[in-house]
Amino acid sequence: MKKRISKIPNDVQDRNSVAWKKLCEYVDQVAENETDEFVPREALGDELFAQIFTLPETIAKLKKVKKVGLYGSNLKRIPPEIGQMESLEYFDPYTSYDLNWFPFEIYKCKKLKDSRISTRALYGNYKNRMGFPRLDHNPVRYFGDNLKCSVCEKELTYETTNQMWITAHVGTDKIPMLANLCSKQCEQSLPKPPKNYVQIPHKGGANLVQPPDEDELWEIEMAEREKAEKENFDKDKPTEQISAESEKVKLDVSKLPILKLVRKIWEK
């Protein structure tokens, strides 16, 4: 999974479908009633909810919603308007495995303190370092022609925006976000990524160097541990014996995949 870099689809939703119309009606209902929860599966049912791949831009009207429940969805993206949900406290798209990234605007939900996200499905996650699609070759387009800078909200066009990836803490997770930027100043205003993630805004692509994933870190730890044990063992041996055994006890890097397999079996 680490090396997989898939093209980001645009126009993911059939906006003439019954499912979409029902979802839009539900958003209007939640906004009108000032309900504090937004759980579309409960309103649409499983069959229609399975046909939803993004959310309506009208979620911007959900000013009173504190909890968003999107468990087990087929969502492929969230619109930037989520940043206008000023009361949002809990965000749960758990097991939405096609939701690989989020708009930077979710970072603006200042009351969002708790989240439940399937991090293994995210671009750049620490478990497998899934690759980021390259934005130069595959720009992301939201519905319609209206576009704003993710930082200062200046109006932009798709020809003038500078799209970049950034990873940051949101809720209780570290998530990759897409930012539309109008200037270098706005780029420099993006939050500093957490430790062990790419430390700068970037365009993605196969050449992007990411930190080691959890399996690679474990392999490195095993290699260092074996090296340390060898060095301690050699302290009590004559020099001649050390030379004779050096090739035999030297760590064979090719065995690391076996160590990796042993680890997975042990964890089960």
Steps between C-alpha positions, in 0.01 A plus 500: 500500500790733573595549136144533370424844361156511344353786302255708700156485333303819437122518444451202727130550569187454292311811610181395324459178695230437757769441762654844444165680506406324822833597654453866406152492654647351817763776521225763468297325769791484744580868439137609543452301820842605634572136580838433661565167320548427130477125428382456139488119506215518752302731271576333165528133590786271399414467130482872424786590735725261307449723193644809671860584409524858624291737712295799382663842517193600704656338809627855554152568643543244779611757755360311800623152415745365757528139378546368146453124461619353170593150615545248219435749219617483138611863512791597280525861615363768732426851364688803641174633643550272799720778635185709556352246744604715792351280776650170381656306788504136387572368151461128425557363148649176637531214245443743211791342316474713185540819702875546460528875565308804624468867406722731704188688606418229755798636695292815557245312711650627825262307725583168335671310780417136429509291183493137388667449165638189329854634484637203307301622197651850510772637275831512687379316810770358728381140468574458129590846358252483215620726220357846435367561146697768320292816484686655205375223272168437669339817644203448728179673396203548725147544372438830321737781412511673838831455678661679793844499656492244780685741730383857435183420299597722209306408188700290255466317172633154425757668274636720780485269803809324630387163635720334764486215748554554873462259794383629838319411821122515463285370783690202638659398169776610266350544156612606150328811372481674165552877513415746223743788539510849354849606608830403659387679812197270534721198437726610785193535724420128479547306826822315571454127437540255791828319556561203266299651215615700199597831660409739218205567268555296185360394164519124559609257231708184482823685576378637833719368783296406807623380841515121557171325568441288812629177342817668376556655842465157658752353255744781578453439872566127456813573298633740761419257780682214327796725432513606867477140618782401265719783623442405862568134420821587319640688798573169673657329195862497382570715192580195285170336578309819422663524156421138422134540593439850366339386175281245677355729763468812284133601454359378173264775381328256266357323805303806607185402307504173695521697823208706378293185438596359840385824659159488331449138607606586854258794515209273404 
